[in-house]
């Protein structure tokens, strides 16, 4: 079952429209792998390298619109009045 859940992850990285979400999901996956390896006192250097490569690849591809989103200032101002 876990293999079925992992199929959309690389596909979302390949499609330009969904690549920001794919980078986020892939980062979460590698973060989980690192946590599991740390909990079992195993080496976590290789998953950390893959996590860094995921972020570098997302940066080089220009998949950072999730970081550029800004909160709507007009909504927060109208709520305070």
Secondary structure, 3 states (H helix, E strand, C coil): CHHHHHHHHHHHHHCHHHHHHHHHHHHHHHHHHHHHHHHCCCCCHHHHHHHHHHHHHHHHHCCCHHHHCCCCHHHHHHHHC
